[in-house]
């Protein structure tokens, strides 16, 4: 039962990373410029592909990853608790190490999530030991985006209300630097202006609150042993799938009504941002439950083995595909943003995933950890004698 749980968690993590690759490459690693030349595929077809990717993946891939981050947090702390060890303080140090790793990664790729997850993990650790009912309450309050709702009410009460972002963003400047700047100009921009832009966007769109909620829900799924025996929970997955699909439909209809109402533009914007964050959660729920139900049906399928192998090296694979993408698309590298539209970018993302997945199978048979995972573990334990290479190749 333990092995099965690990397989589906790793496979689900691999699935989330696959989705992240697709959205990364369609966005050209946040270099938002139309290609100068578009081979084979028409601009109209490219737009349809882009819209589909954003509908199904944007905001959902990271949500699944965040959910699993909270679940992993629980598993590690709970496993130590079973042998009488308090792992909270060690896990906090583990997050400090992840913050450092993520910071250096963010100097190359502005959209790094590692440093964000590390920072947001600390308030979650503070409430980790609360009773389940209190954690559910906190998660629901976070999902309701109280600050965004308050701003919406302010815009109704004051006809002259103007929203002032807490932080300034520099996305336009970054776009030009990514397209034509050298490597050190990219690093310099990402060091401060890139960080500020990411956090500004996250705050304005409520992403930080949503991530905190998903971390907590991941902990709660761990407490509920949701992935211990997925076959036992099959009816629960179906129930959640149906509820999520109904909620998605209702939220979409409500949002459509508001967007075609006589409200002011700023009010429509607040409503769209708020309801979009909720619809993203419903689609995330649909994707996770569908994945689990398919796994239950055909768990011996080779694709789940590939996804699990990929998920076991999640940190290494995540950083590699991002760094490769930056070199591939940015101006200081191959500048392929000029030649690949959305469709070709999706195809490239799929190819990169396939290569990484088979490489992960090969690597896992010969090594205990991925390179970055091993470094993270060593720095967490302040012990570099942790075995890295297996004494024999696993079958």
PERAJO-V980389 format. One record per backbone hydrogen bond with DSSP energy under -0.5 kcal/mol. NH is the residue of the N-H (numbers start at 1). CO is the residue of the C=O. Records with the same first field share a line. If there is no record, write none. Layout:
NH: CO / CO
This chain:
5: 1
6: 2
7: 3
8: 4
9: 5
10: 6
11: 7
12: 8
13: 9
14: 10
15: 11
16: 12
17: 13
18: 14
19: 15
20: 16
21: 17
22: 18
23: 19
24: 20
25: 21
26: 22
27: 23
28: 25
29: 24
31: 27
32: 30
33: 31
36: 338
37: 338
39: 37 / 339
41: 39
46: 42
47: 43
48: 44
49: 45
50: 46
51: 47
52: 48
53: 49
54: 50
55: 51
56: 52
57: 53
58: 53
60: 57
61: 57
64: 60
65: 61
66: 62
67: 63
68: 64
69: 65
70: 66
71: 67
72: 68
73: 69
74: 70
75: 71
76: 72
77: 73
78: 74
79: 75
80: 76
81: 77
82: 78
83: 79 / 80
84: 81
85: 80
87: 85
91: 87
92: 88
93: 89
94: 90
95: 91
96: 92
97: 93
98: 94
99: 95
100: 96
101: 97
102: 98
103: 99
104: 100
105: 101
106: 102
107: 103
108: 105
109: 105
110: 108
112: 109
117: 113
118: 114
119: 115
120: 116
121: 117
122: 118 / 119
124: 120
125: 121
126: 122
127: 123 / 124
128: 124 / 125
130: 127
134: 131
135: 131
136: 132
137: 133
138: 134
139: 135
140: 136
141: 137
142: 138
143: 139
144: 140
145: 142
146: 141
148: 145
149: 145
150: 146
151: 147
152: 148
153: 149
154: 150
155: 151
156: 152
157: 153
158: 154
159: 157
161: 158
165: 163
174: 170
175: 171
176: 172
177: 173
178: 174
179: 175
180: 176
181: 177
186: 182
187: 183
188: 184
189: 185
190: 186
191: 187
192: 188 / 189
194: 189
195: 190
196: 192
197: 193
198: 194
199: 195
200: 196
201: 197
202: 198
203: 199
204: 200
205: 201
206: 203
207: 202
208: 202
210: 206
211: 207
212: 208
213: 209
214: 210
215: 211
216: 212
217: 213
218: 214
219: 215
220: 216
221: 217
222: 218
223: 219
224: 220
225: 222
226: 221
228: 225
229: 225
232: 229
233: 229
234: 231
237: 233
238: 234
239: 235
240: 236
241: 237
242: 238
243: 239
244: 240
245: 241
246: 242
247: 243
248: 244
249: 245
250: 246
251: 247
252: 248
253: 249
254: 250
255: 251
256: 252
257: 253
258: 254
259: 255
260: 256
261: 258
268: 264
269: 265
270: 266
271: 267
272: 268
273: 269
274: 270
275: 271
276: 272
277: 273
278: 274
279: 275
280: 276
281: 277
282: 278
283: 279
284: 280
285: 281
286: 282
287: 283
288: 284
289: 285
290: 286
291: 287
292: 288
293: 289
294: 290
295: 291
296: 292
297: 293
298: 294
299: 295
301: 298
304: 301
305: 301
306: 302
307: 303
308: 304
309: 305
310: 306
311: 307
312: 308
313: 309 / 310
314: 311
317: 313
318: 314
319: 315
320: 316
321: 317
322: 318
323: 319
324: 320
325: 321
326: 322
327: 323
328: 324
329: 325
330: 326
331: 178
333: 330
334: 327
335: 330
336: 328
337: 329
338: 335
339: 336
340: 336
341: 339
345: 341
346: 342
347: 343
348: 344
349: 345
350: 346
351: 347
352: 348
353: 349
354: 350
355: 351
356: 352
357: 353
358: 354
359: 355
360: 356
361: 357
362: 358
363: 359
364: 360
365: 361
366: 362 / 363
367: 363
368: 388
369: 388
374: 370
375: 371
376: 372
377: 373
378: 374
379: 375
380: 376
381: 377
382: 378
383: 378
386: 383
390: 366
394: 365
